[in-house]
Amino acid sequence: MKKVLKAVDAISEYSGRIASWLCVALVLVLAFETTARYVFNRPTIWAHVTATMLYGAIGMLGLAYTDLHNGHIRVDIIYNRLSARGRAILDMVMALIFLLPFLYIMLRISSMWMLRSIAQHEVMMESFWYPIASPFRSMIVVALALFTLQSLSRFVRDVYVLIRGQPYA
């Protein structure tokens, strides 16, 4: 079990690194567009859609990484006053009631959306560039799957804390 959890953590860490490099790409695309538009008076067609896709990818790929590093929002006033077991119980209850059902619904809907995009050869209609949509739709499914794996990994660790009273190393 330890190897599986470490593998999930490594994948989440790697997805965060990919997201950080996509930030560099986003800055470059926006700098290029700004220069082309305001210095040369030659705006591009592709920059807005590319920036939108990059921004979406950064946000989605960052979900698992943020969960790995405890970066998601909590009510710290309550959470920090609890014992390790109390935090584990709260995390497990919230995961069972809210997070895991939400991720199941999102994975199901986004998977159908991705498959329809592939089958229909969907293009994004926001510009006259018409980029294919299936890579972006697929990235959403992959990112949600990674976040689900990381959430399940955290859930397993919380169960361990609840049973043993100490963190899973």
Secondary structure, 3 states (H helix, E strand, C coil): CHHHHHHHHHHHHHHHHHHHHHHHHHHHHHHHHHHHHHCCCCCCCCHHHHHHHHHHHHHHHHHHHHHHCCCCCCCHHHHCCCCHHHHHHHHHHHHHHHHHHHHHHHHHHHHHHHHHHHHCCCECCCCCCCCECHHHHHHHHHHHHHHHHHHHHHHHHHHHHHHHCCCCC
